[in-house]
């Protein structure tokens, strides 16, 4: 299970802003595998994982978009009750804090993917690999 690049984009919290940035990415053939969007203090926070991080970064730079690029943990899982609970519990047992998490689908297979923004990505990877293998 790899780490992956996540982009956290700061947007104006107004109609059409999210659609514009997603359209710009799509026009450059960037597929968004997973995302999370929420308002905070008059702004919008848009986190996403793309199938082509290099192109996504180029698009964000060309649009003069304010963003952060972060390594996060990514795990393939099965679609059944208790999988998220098992992974989250294993991280908790290792005293790794989950700051946030969200889901998406693997391109071509529609296999569920879970993305974890955790305090210690390098430590989380083997724990999540073991949890996925135990499924």
Number of C-alpha atoms within 10 A of each C-alpha: 13 14 17 18 21 22 22 19 20 17 19 15 16 11 8 10 13 17 10 11 18 14 13 15 20 14 11 12 13 20 17 19 17 19 18 15 14 10 14 11 7 10 13 18 20 18 19 21 23 20 17 14 18 11 15 23 19 13 19 17 12 9 11 9 14 11 18 13 14 12 16 23 23 25 20 20 19 13 11 8 8 10 15 17 9 16 22 18 14 17 20 12 11 11 12 17 16 16 9 10 17 15 17 19 15 14 12 6 7 10 14 15 19 19 22 26 19 19 14 15 17 14 14 25 20 13 16 23 17 13 20 17 10 8 10
